[in-house]
């Protein structure tokens, strides 16, 4: 199914965030951009490299008026234990959403039912709760936070400037394109 242009479903999940347990609901993510970053499991191999990469770029996500939400099928208590035992995970400033029943992963259609784990998926959701971009990788394929950020910035630009589009490798401040017949066959 194609999720681009679809509004996310209502949800409420538990989260671990900087030493505290809290609830995160759809109403909490509206009004700014959201990055839902699904990963298979805590205490694994590729996952901490991705989450730490997100943290290394977190200031840029915040500057882009976006909140990052990492999501796995672990409980909020497992997230807490991981943060307390891993120096890198302990430094995460963004919320770690707990989805042990798989409700959020099923809503985004990224749950591997046989494994009980989420695929590596990224959903960029606009302030209205509408999916603007998403990618889904198999379990062993890690992601690059810089590319997630670049895609977020491109989605934000296109949303603000509907008459312009962003070419490959575009970054803020670089030239965009205005679709027209004049460009056909010339790029």
QUIDA-V523299 format. One record per run of one state. SS is the DSSP state (~ for helix, > for strand, _ for the rest). FROM is the first residue (numbers start at 1). LEN is the number of residues. Records with the same first field share a line. If there is no record, write none. Layout:
SS->FROM-LEN + FROM-LEN
This chain:
_->1-6 + 8-4 + 18-2 + 30-3 + 39-7 + 57-1 + 64-2 + 73-3 + 86-1 + 91-4 + 99-4 + 108-3 + 113-4 + 119-1 + 126-4 + 138-7 + 161-4 + 166-11 + 178-3 + 184-4
>->7-1 + 12-6 + 20-6 + 33-6 + 66-7 + 95-4 + 111-2 + 117-2 + 120-6 + 130-8 + 165-1 + 177-1
~->26-4 + 46-11 + 58-6 + 76-10 + 87-4 + 103-5 + 145-16 + 181-3
